[in-house]
Amino acid sequence: MLYLFLTFVVLLLAVTGTRGFTLLFGLGINIVSILALLILIADGFNVLVTTGVIAMVILVVAIYMNVDNSNTATTAFKTSLMIMIIILLITVPLEYWASAQGMGVENQDELEAFSLAAGISFPQLAISIIVINSLGVISETSVAITSGLNEIVENKPTMTPTEIFNDGFSVGNKILNTQTNTLLFNFFSSTFPLFFVIHSLGYKFSEILNDKLVVAEILTTLICTIGVILTVPITSYLVYRKANSKTRKLQK
């Protein structure tokens, strides 16, 4: 693993140059943030509040340390923050309704000698997992759309706010396909072992749809995908609003 990590560092520095040190520093901060989240939750801090604070730290590092244009970074951060709040509003009722939190029957053998009385709310922990899991793809999508829109505006300064808004959807649609496939591939790669177990045990289709681990993965993938889709109109609207405000100031 050490050799693999060194290979990663060497390749990163070779491709990005000195900027690679900034990327590594940001990556280190995010790793420490995730570890801090785990420690704080284990020590009894409120799961949702702690997740919200750590998520904001991760977004700040992931966006502001990797984007040179301050306007792009600010718009992407606002979009990511709004999407994170929407995901929380969607996830909280869904997790309690689906009851997909905690361990499944497939984990019984491994957990037989352990106590599940950990003093942690498993529904809230499941919500935390979904929020943290969505941060990367949402911030990446918002940065990509905002950067593309800002570049279009710089090359065509005479564009109207409505044209900017429409171009935002055009840029976003091209990015959505890639991000959706990324989430889909991530879902299948993370559930391969589970599907092998399900196949060997001869689960019926109805049993698969009601399996706790499968439902948890499906919920995570679908909610993250919804977040990515919502990134397009929200980012387009924020850039449109900024362009519209600038136009009004010039008219005055």
DOBA-385424 format. One line per field, with one value per residue: x negated, y, z negated of N, C-alpha, C in turn. Coordinates in pm, 1 decimal. Atoms other than C-alpha are relative to their C-alpha. Layout:
BEGIN
nx (X  ...)
ny (Y  ...)
nz (Z  ...)
cax (X  ...)
cay (Y  ...)
caz (Z  ...)
cx (X  ...)
cy (Y  ...)
cz (Z  ...)
***
This chain:
BEGIN
nx (-82.5  90.0  52.2  -110.5  -20.5  112.0  -25.5  -105.7  57.5  93.2  -78.4  -74.0  94.6  49.7  -105.4  -48.5  110.2  -2.2  -138.8  -26.8  15.5  -126.4  -98.9  30.7  -33.9  -145.6  -38.9  32.8  -99.4  -126.2  16.0  -6.2  -139.3  -79.2  39.0  -57.9  -143.4  -17.8  34.2  -102.0  -122.2  24.8  3.4  -134.8  -49.2  -115.3  46.5  -39.2  68.6  141.8  12.5  -17.9  120.1  111.5  -30.3  33.2  146.8  43.2  -36.0  90.1  132.2  -7.9  -30.4  82.7  141.2  23.9  -51.0  72.2  -94.1  -79.3  -142.3  -37.9  1.1  -112.1  -123.9  0.3  -20.9  -141.2  -78.2  23.2  -63.1  -144.0  -27.4  17.5  -120.9  -108.5  23.6  -39.6  -145.9  -50.7  51.4  -50.0  -122.8  14.6  72.3  -88.2  -109.0  50.6  60.3  112.2  120.9  52.1  57.9  -91.9  12.4  124.8  109.5  -20.4  114.3  112.6  -36.2  -59.9  68.4  5.6  -123.8  -41.8  -40.9  113.3  -40.6  -2.9  -121.6  32.4  -61.0  77.9  127.5  -25.7  -14.2  135.6  72.4  -49.8  44.9  144.5  20.5  -44.3  74.3  98.2  -59.6  -74.8  95.0  64.6  -96.2  -24.9  120.7  11.3  -103.1  29.9  118.5  -40.1  -85.0  81.1  84.4  -88.1  -32.0  119.5  20.0  -115.3  -48.9  -127.1  -110.4  -103.1  -13.9  -79.0  89.0  92.3  -77.1  -19.5  130.4  28.3  -62.4  72.7  124.2  -33.5  -46.3  117.0  70.3  -88.0  14.6  121.6  -14.5  -98.5  67.5  94.6  -76.9  -51.2  111.4  36.8  -100.7  20.8  128.7  -8.8  -96.9  34.3  2.9  -134.5  -79.8  46.4  -61.2  -143.5  -18.2  29.1  -106.0  -123.2  -101.5  -100.1  10.2  -64.5  89.8  112.4  -47.7  -24.8  121.6  40.4  124.7  -26.8  -80.1  87.4  84.3  -85.9  -36.5  118.2  24.4  -109.0  3.1  115.8  -33.4  -93.2  81.4  76.3  -94.7  -42.4  113.2  -6.4  -83.6  38.7  120.6  -39.7  -76.2  89.5  78.6  -97.9  -34.9  115.2  9.3  -114.4  30.8  104.3  -63.5  -80.1  90.2  51.8  -108.6  -15.9)
ny (-120.7  -114.9  -22.5  -51.6  -139.1  -77.3  -10.6  -101.6  -132.1  -32.6  -28.4  -124.7  -111.7  -5.0  -53.2  -131.7  -86.4  -45.7  -3.4  129.5  -10.8  -54.8  106.6  96.5  -63.3  3.4  139.6  33.0  -65.1  73.2  128.0  -31.4  -37.7  123.5  68.5  -77.9  30.1  132.5  -6.6  -80.2  80.6  107.7  -59.1  -36.6  -127.4  13.3  48.1  -88.5  -128.3  24.0  25.5  -127.2  -83.3  62.2  -8.4  -135.5  -7.3  76.6  -76.9  -115.3  48.5  61.1  -99.8  -120.8  32.0  60.3  -88.5  -127.5  -111.5  -15.5  -3.0  139.1  72.8  -44.9  53.5  144.9  26.4  -27.3  109.0  122.7  -16.9  13.0  140.9  76.8  -21.7  72.7  142.9  26.4  -3.9  120.1  121.8  22.4  80.5  124.8  97.9  49.2  73.4  123.4  84.7  70.2  -28.7  109.3  119.0  94.1  140.0  53.8  -33.5  65.5  83.9  -83.9  -81.2  86.0  -12.6  -140.7  -64.0  -110.1  -112.2  -92.3  -132.8  -87.7  11.7  52.4  -82.1  -121.8  40.6  24.9  -132.6  -55.5  70.4  -48.3  -139.4  0.1  68.7  -85.6  -126.5  -2.1  -8.3  -125.9  -110.9  13.2  -40.3  -144.6  -70.0  19.2  -80.5  -142.1  -34.5  -5.7  -118.0  -121.9  -8.7  -42.8  -141.3  -79.0  -1.5  -68.3  -93.1  -62.6  94.1  -41.0  93.9  116.1  86.0  63.2  103.5  111.1  63.8  77.1  131.3  68.9  48.8  97.1  125.7  76.5  49.7  90.7  136.6  56.5  12.7  104.6  127.9  18.8  46.3  133.4  93.9  7.7  83.4  141.0  46.6  14.7  105.0  127.6  112.1  22.0  69.1  139.3  66.9  11.0  102.4  132.2  34.9  19.3  -99.4  -38.4  -140.4  -79.8  0.9  -89.4  -138.1  -30.8  22.8  -125.9  -50.4  -41.5  -122.4  -108.7  -40.3  -61.9  -132.7  -86.5  -30.7  -81.9  -133.1  -70.1  -32.8  -113.4  -117.1  -38.8  -56.5  -131.5  -92.0  -70.5  -121.7  -93.1  -70.5  -87.0  -113.0  -90.1  -75.2  -87.0  -109.3  -89.5  -71.7  -90.8  -110.8  -80.6  -71.2  -110.1  -104.9  -69.6  -80.4  -117.0)
nz (0.0  4.8  -135.6  -79.7  40.0  -54.5  -144.0  -13.7  26.2  -108.4  -120.3  22.0  -11.9  -137.8  -86.8  43.6  41.4  139.1  45.8  61.8  145.4  50.4  -7.8  105.0  127.3  10.1  21.0  139.4  87.5  -11.1  70.3  142.7  29.2  7.2  124.5  110.2  0.6  60.1  143.1  68.1  6.9  96.5  134.4  41.7  -53.5  -87.1  -129.9  -109.3  14.9  -27.9  -143.9  -69.5  17.9  -71.8  -143.2  -43.8  -5.0  -117.0  -119.0  -8.8  -42.2  -132.6  -103.6  2.0  -14.3  -130.8  -104.9  4.4  -18.2  122.7  -34.8  -26.2  127.0  82.9  -57.5  19.4  142.5  29.9  -58.8  77.1  130.6  -20.1  -31.4  123.3  81.0  -66.8  23.8  138.8  7.8  -65.9  61.1  136.1  2.2  -73.7  80.7  106.7  -62.3  -61.3  105.2  -62.6  75.7  82.6  -61.5  -62.1  44.7  -54.4  92.1  129.3  38.4  42.5  116.6  101.4  129.1  38.4  42.2  -87.0  84.9  -10.0  44.9  -116.3  -78.9  -132.4  -105.7  -18.7  -58.2  -141.9  -61.8  -6.3  -106.9  -129.1  -19.0  -26.8  -127.6  -111.0  -6.5  -107.4  -133.6  -10.0  -13.1  -131.1  -103.0  9.3  -47.3  -144.8  -67.5  21.8  -79.3  -140.3  -22.0  10.9  -119.4  -108.9  22.6  -30.0  -145.7  -60.6  103.4  -38.5  22.0  95.2  111.4  -42.2  -79.7  95.8  70.9  -93.6  -21.1  120.2  -18.7  -107.0  59.8  103.4  -59.1  -44.8  118.6  73.0  -48.7  58.7  144.5  27.7  -22.2  110.4  115.1  -29.7  8.2  140.5  64.7  -33.3  52.4  145.8  35.3  -63.2  95.8  52.6  -101.4  -4.2  115.0  -28.3  -103.3  56.6  94.6  -74.1  35.3  -98.1  -38.2  104.4  116.0  -32.8  10.5  140.8  78.3  61.3  -56.8  -137.5  6.8  45.1  -112.7  -101.6  49.8  -9.5  -141.0  -54.5  61.2  -56.5  -138.3  6.2  32.8  -118.6  -96.7  48.2  -11.4  -128.7  3.2  106.9  -44.9  -112.0  54.8  72.8  -98.6  -66.5  92.3  9.2  -127.2  -5.3  90.1  -64.5  -112.0  56.3  45.6  -117.9  -55.7  84.7)
cax (0.0  -289.6  -432.8  -91.6  -53.4  -400.3  -310.8  3.9  -193.4  -461.5  -205.3  -1.0  -306.1  -423.3  -88.3  6.8  -335.8  -361.5  19.2  10.1  -108.8  207.2  419.3  241.3  283.7  654.6  685.9  512.4  752.7  1052.0  915.1  863.0  1215.8  1366.3  1166.1  1279.5  1640.0  1606.8  1443.5  1700.6  1993.0  1837.7  1795.0  2166.7  2191.9  2512.2  2472.8  2664.7  2512.3  2160.7  2212.8  2338.3  2034.5  1782.1  1959.0  1920.3  1549.2  1508.5  1690.7  1479.6  1157.2  1271.7  1389.8  1188.2  852.8  897.5  1059.7  858.1  1150.7  1317.0  1648.8  1661.3  1572.3  1835.1  2112.4  2011.5  2002.5  2348.2  2486.6  2327.4  2456.5  2810.9  2797.7  2669.6  2967.2  3207.1  3047.2  3093.5  3460.5  3509.7  3301.0  3434.4  3793.2  3683.6  3438.9  3692.2  3961.8  3744.2  3584.3  3272.9  3028.6  2805.9  2690.2  2854.1  2906.5  2598.1  2385.7  2508.8  2211.8  1956.1  2149.5  2255.1  1995.3  2048.9  2308.2  2508.4  2587.7  2336.7  2538.5  2557.5  2870.3  2836.9  3094.9  2895.3  2573.2  2725.9  2820.6  2464.0  2326.3  2547.6  2457.1  2082.4  2107.9  2275.4  2030.2  1765.1  1988.3  2200.8  1905.8  1740.1  2055.7  2120.0  1759.7  1766.1  2093.9  1994.8  1652.5  1808.0  2068.9  1817.4  1593.5  1887.9  1976.6  1616.1  1600.4  1947.5  1993.8  2300.1  2507.5  2836.8  2910.9  3171.1  2913.6  2674.1  2944.6  3016.4  2645.5  2621.3  2864.4  2670.5  2342.6  2507.9  2671.4  2333.1  2189.3  2493.0  2442.0  2087.4  2173.6  2479.5  2273.0  2010.7  2272.9  2419.8  2081.6  2001.8  2328.4  2258.2  1892.7  1982.5  2261.1  2086.0  2004.6  2359.0  2515.0  2295.4  2422.2  2781.8  2741.0  2586.8  2868.6  3134.5  3312.9  3639.3  3674.9  3913.4  3663.3  3384.6  3594.7  3663.8  3309.5  3179.2  2829.7  2958.6  3217.0  2952.9  2724.9  3013.3  3125.6  2772.2  2730.2  3072.6  3042.7  2693.7  2820.9  3109.5  2855.9  2645.1  2949.8  3061.3  2711.9  2780.6  3081.2  2952.7  2608.6  2763.6  3000.0  2722.4  2508.2  2817.7  2906.9  2555.8  2553.8  2898.1  2784.7  2477.4  2694.3  2924.2  2630.1  2492.7  2834.1  2846.7)
cay (0.0  233.4  185.1  248.2  569.1  686.5  612.5  821.0  1113.5  1098.1  1084.3  1366.7  1593.3  1498.4  1592.1  1897.2  2030.9  2239.1  2262.2  1895.5  1995.5  2203.3  1910.1  1674.8  1922.2  1951.6  1573.9  1542.8  1793.9  1601.4  1271.4  1428.2  1572.3  1228.3  1074.9  1359.0  1289.4  923.5  1004.7  1271.6  1042.4  759.1  996.7  1074.0  1404.9  1467.4  1282.7  1523.7  1843.1  1698.8  1574.4  1917.5  2096.8  1847.9  1848.6  2227.2  2195.9  1931.2  2147.1  2453.2  2255.2  2062.5  2373.6  2675.0  2494.1  2348.3  2637.3  2947.6  3167.2  3303.6  3368.8  3008.6  2877.1  3088.8  2984.7  2618.6  2635.5  2795.8  2529.7  2244.3  2385.0  2413.5  2059.6  1926.6  2081.3  1935.7  1592.5  1614.2  1705.6  1409.9  1158.2  1209.4  1092.4  828.2  659.6  638.1  517.0  255.8  124.9  36.3  147.0  -79.8  -431.5  -688.2  -1059.7  -1119.7  -967.1  -1199.8  -1438.2  -1157.1  -973.6  -1273.1  -1215.7  -838.4  -617.4  -379.3  -154.5  105.0  402.3  545.5  618.5  397.5  599.8  917.4  731.4  619.6  981.4  1089.7  825.6  946.1  1313.5  1247.4  1012.4  1282.5  1565.6  1468.3  1420.3  1727.7  1962.7  1826.5  1874.3  2226.8  2333.0  2186.8  2359.1  2692.9  2688.6  2609.5  2883.5  3144.9  3060.6  3100.3  3437.4  3558.1  3462.7  3606.7  3907.1  4021.9  3719.5  3788.6  3630.7  3405.2  3274.6  3207.7  3013.7  2801.5  2739.3  2621.5  2341.2  2262.4  2231.4  2045.3  1785.6  1686.1  1644.3  1462.3  1156.7  1104.4  1164.9  939.7  658.0  712.5  671.1  364.9  195.7  278.4  113.0  -211.2  -228.1  -182.5  -443.7  -716.5  -931.8  -884.0  -994.9  -1306.4  -1392.7  -1324.8  -1543.5  -1831.8  -1817.5  -1821.7  -1500.4  -1423.8  -1091.0  -962.4  -1061.9  -876.3  -558.9  -584.5  -671.5  -405.7  -379.4  -362.1  -97.8  109.5  108.6  188.6  478.9  617.9  597.4  745.0  1033.2  1120.5  1109.0  1341.1  1578.1  1575.3  1641.9  1933.0  2081.2  2177.6  2410.0  2555.0  2637.9  2778.5  2993.8  3133.3  3227.0  3367.4  3572.3  3712.8  3802.3  3960.1  4170.5  4283.3  4377.5  4589.6  4773.4  4854.2  4983.0  5220.6)
caz (0.0  -75.6  274.2  425.7  224.3  330.2  692.8  651.8  507.4  777.6  1059.3  905.9  878.1  1227.5  1380.8  1171.5  1075.5  759.5  745.1  647.4  300.0  254.7  369.5  130.4  -154.0  -81.3  -60.6  -396.4  -555.0  -421.9  -554.1  -895.5  -877.1  -808.9  -1094.8  -1322.8  -1220.1  -1313.7  -1648.6  -1738.8  -1652.4  -1852.7  -2148.8  -2152.1  -1963.7  -1770.6  -1441.2  -1217.1  -1358.6  -1346.9  -991.6  -881.5  -1025.2  -885.7  -548.2  -525.6  -606.4  -335.9  -80.5  -161.1  -122.1  186.6  370.6  255.8  247.4  596.3  785.8  875.5  979.7  664.6  842.1  964.6  620.4  444.0  682.3  661.2  280.7  260.6  494.8  299.3  -28.4  105.2  247.3  -84.4  -265.6  -6.4  -45.3  -421.6  -377.8  -142.2  -334.5  -686.9  -619.4  -366.5  -604.0  -885.4  -645.9  -468.7  -792.9  -592.7  -861.2  -1066.3  -986.5  -760.2  -812.7  -596.6  -875.3  -1150.6  -1142.6  -1170.8  -1444.4  -1650.5  -1922.0  -1938.2  -2101.9  -1881.9  -2179.5  -2061.1  -2182.4  -1830.0  -1628.0  -1321.0  -1119.5  -1180.7  -1096.1  -765.9  -689.2  -766.3  -527.2  -241.5  -295.7  -309.0  -11.0  199.5  129.9  383.5  684.7  604.9  557.0  871.4  1078.4  950.8  1014.8  1366.4  1460.2  1304.4  1472.6  1810.0  1775.5  1662.6  1956.7  2194.8  2039.1  2068.8  2437.9  2508.9  2278.5  2472.8  2373.9  2200.6  1859.0  2024.4  2272.4  1983.8  1799.5  2109.3  2167.9  1807.4  1886.2  2204.0  2011.9  1726.7  1950.7  2089.3  1739.4  1597.6  1816.1  1689.0  1323.8  1335.2  1484.4  1214.1  941.0  1114.1  1150.2  787.9  681.1  866.2  762.0  393.0  406.3  610.4  303.2  171.1  501.5  503.9  156.3  260.2  568.6  372.3  114.6  386.5  290.2  467.9  647.2  379.2  109.7  291.1  309.5  -63.8  -169.9  -406.8  -257.4  100.9  10.7  -170.1  136.0  371.7  151.7  138.0  516.3  597.2  349.1  472.8  831.8  743.3  586.8  902.8  1123.1  904.2  931.1  1293.7  1245.4  917.1  1057.8  1376.2  1172.0  950.4  1251.1  1425.6  1118.2  1095.8  1466.0  1436.3  1140.5  1334.5  1633.4  1416.7  1266.5  1613.8  1723.8  1429.4)
cx (-86.3  -53.4  109.6  26.1  -112.4  14.8  104.9  -55.7  -90.6  76.1  76.2  -90.9  -52.0  102.0  35.9  -111.4  10.3  142.0  39.3  -13.4  126.8  108.5  -21.8  34.9  150.9  52.0  -26.3  99.7  131.9  -5.8  8.2  142.9  88.0  -32.1  57.2  149.5  27.1  -24.4  107.8  131.7  -14.6  -0.1  134.6  50.7  118.2  -44.7  29.4  -72.4  -148.4  -23.7  12.9  -124.0  -117.9  21.7  -33.9  -151.0  -52.3  29.1  -92.5  -136.2  4.4  19.8  -101.4  -149.3  -33.0  47.4  -67.4  93.9  91.9  150.4  53.5  10.4  119.2  132.4  10.2  25.9  145.8  89.1  -12.5  68.2  151.6  39.0  -12.3  121.3  118.6  -13.6  38.8  152.5  62.6  -34.7  62.6  130.5  -14.9  -67.9  88.5  114.7  -47.5  -56.8  -115.4  -130.5  -47.1  -54.5  109.0  -21.7  -128.9  -117.8  5.8  -121.0  -115.5  28.4  50.8  -61.4  -2.8  137.1  31.2  47.1  -113.2  34.4  3.4  129.7  -35.9  71.8  -78.4  -136.2  15.0  14.4  -137.2  -79.2  41.9  -49.9  -147.8  -28.7  32.8  -89.0  -92.7  61.7  77.2  -94.1  -69.0  92.3  23.0  -119.0  -10.6  100.4  -30.5  -119.3  35.1  82.8  -81.3  -90.2  82.1  30.3  -119.3  -23.4  112.3  61.9  134.7  120.5  98.9  7.3  78.8  -84.0  -100.3  69.2  18.6  -130.7  -40.8  59.2  -73.4  -130.2  29.3  42.5  -115.5  -73.1  82.7  -19.6  -120.0  15.9  99.6  -60.3  -99.3  70.8  52.3  -109.7  -46.5  96.5  -26.3  -131.6  4.6  93.2  -29.5  -3.1  138.8  86.6  -44.5  60.2  148.4  27.0  -21.9  108.2  136.0  111.5  100.0  -13.9  60.5  -87.1  -120.4  41.2  23.7  -120.3  -55.1  -124.8  19.9  76.6  -86.6  -88.0  81.3  39.6  -115.9  -23.3  106.1  -2.5  -117.5  26.6  96.2  -76.4  -78.0  91.1  42.2  -112.7  9.0  89.2  -42.1  -123.4  33.5  73.7  -91.2  -84.9  90.1  33.8  -113.6  -13.7  112.5  -23.4  -104.2  58.6  78.9  -87.1  -55.1  106.5  23.0  -111.0)
cy (126.3  33.1  58.2  146.6  88.2  18.5  106.4  140.3  43.6  37.3  131.6  120.6  13.5  64.5  144.1  95.8  39.6  7.8  -131.4  3.3  57.3  -106.2  -104.1  54.4  -1.2  -140.0  -42.9  60.9  -76.3  -135.7  21.0  36.2  -124.0  -76.2  72.1  -26.0  -133.5  3.5  74.9  -77.2  -111.0  52.6  54.9  134.6  -25.2  -29.8  100.5  134.2  -14.7  -22.6  129.4  87.9  -55.3  8.2  138.4  18.4  -70.3  77.3  120.2  -41.8  -50.5  103.0  113.9  -29.5  -55.9  86.5  136.2  119.7  8.7  1.9  -141.2  -78.0  37.7  -55.8  -149.8  -35.5  23.1  -112.4  -126.9  6.3  -17.3  -144.6  -86.3  12.2  -76.0  -150.0  -38.5  -6.6  -123.8  -125.5  -29.3  -79.5  -134.6  -108.3  -56.7  -83.9  -135.4  -97.5  -83.0  20.4  -123.9  -115.8  -89.2  -140.1  -61.5  25.6  -77.8  -80.8  83.8  72.2  -83.3  20.2  143.7  50.3  116.6  121.0  102.9  140.0  101.9  -22.1  -46.4  74.6  128.2  -31.5  -26.9  131.2  64.4  -62.5  52.5  141.9  4.6  -62.0  89.7  122.5  8.4  23.0  130.8  118.1  -3.5  47.6  150.7  80.9  -8.9  88.0  148.5  44.6  11.4  122.6  129.0  18.4  46.3  149.6  88.0  11.5  73.3  95.8  63.8  -92.1  54.7  -101.6  -126.3  -96.9  -72.1  -114.5  -123.3  -73.6  -82.7  -139.2  -80.2  -60.6  -112.0  -134.0  -87.5  -62.8  -105.3  -144.7  -68.4  -24.1  -109.4  -137.7  -30.5  -54.0  -142.0  -105.1  -18.5  -89.8  -147.9  -53.4  -23.2  -113.6  -133.7  -115.9  -34.0  -76.3  -146.0  -81.1  -23.3  -110.4  -140.9  -45.7  -15.2  95.5  18.1  149.5  91.1  8.1  91.2  145.6  41.3  -28.4  133.5  59.0  49.3  131.6  119.0  50.6  70.1  141.0  97.3  43.7  94.0  142.3  81.6  41.6  117.6  128.7  51.2  66.1  140.8  103.3  84.3  123.9  100.5  80.2  97.9  123.0  99.5  82.9  97.4  121.8  101.1  82.6  102.2  122.4  93.7  83.0  120.0  114.1  81.0  90.7  126.9  101.8)
cz (0.0  139.0  89.4  -31.9  56.7  150.9  28.3  -16.9  114.6  127.5  -12.9  18.1  142.4  92.4  -35.9  -41.1  -147.1  -56.4  -67.8  -150.8  -63.7  -0.8  -109.0  -137.8  -22.7  -24.8  -143.3  -97.2  2.9  -69.7  -150.6  -40.8  -14.7  -128.2  -121.6  -11.0  -67.6  -150.4  -78.1  -13.1  -103.2  -143.1  -45.3  47.1  93.2  142.8  111.1  -5.6  35.5  148.5  79.2  -7.4  79.9  150.5  54.4  9.8  125.2  128.3  19.2  52.3  143.7  110.8  1.1  16.8  138.1  116.0  -13.6  6.8  -121.4  28.7  25.2  -129.7  -87.7  49.9  -22.5  -146.4  -38.8  52.8  -82.8  -135.5  10.7  28.9  -124.2  -90.9  58.9  -23.7  -142.0  -13.1  64.5  -79.4  -135.5  -1.8  70.1  -83.1  -110.1  57.6  54.3  -102.6  56.4  -75.1  -76.3  81.5  58.6  -51.7  52.6  -92.0  -131.2  -45.1  -52.7  -131.2  -117.7  -137.9  -51.7  -42.9  93.1  -79.2  -6.3  -47.2  111.7  75.4  141.1  112.9  27.2  62.5  149.4  76.0  17.8  114.4  136.5  28.1  36.0  136.4  118.7  21.7  120.3  136.7  18.1  19.2  136.1  111.6  -0.9  48.6  152.1  75.2  -13.2  82.8  147.6  32.2  -4.8  121.9  120.0  -10.9  33.5  150.3  73.0  -102.0  30.8  -23.4  -101.5  -114.2  37.5  81.3  -89.7  -72.8  89.7  27.3  -121.0  7.9  107.4  -52.9  -100.9  54.8  46.5  -118.7  -72.5  41.6  -63.3  -149.5  -37.6  20.4  -111.6  -123.8  21.4  -11.8  -144.7  -77.2  26.2  -56.0  -150.8  -41.8  67.2  -99.9  -54.5  100.5  17.6  -114.6  24.7  103.4  -56.7  -97.2  68.2  -38.7  114.9  28.7  -106.4  -124.9  23.6  -19.1  -144.6  -89.1  -49.0  65.9  143.4  1.5  -40.7  114.2  108.2  -42.3  14.3  144.1  56.5  -56.2  52.9  144.3  6.7  -30.7  119.3  103.1  -41.5  8.3  126.9  -6.8  -106.0  40.2  112.3  -51.4  -71.3  95.8  74.9  -86.9  -10.3  127.7  12.7  -88.3  61.4  113.3  -50.8  -47.4  117.3  62.6  -80.4  24.3)
***
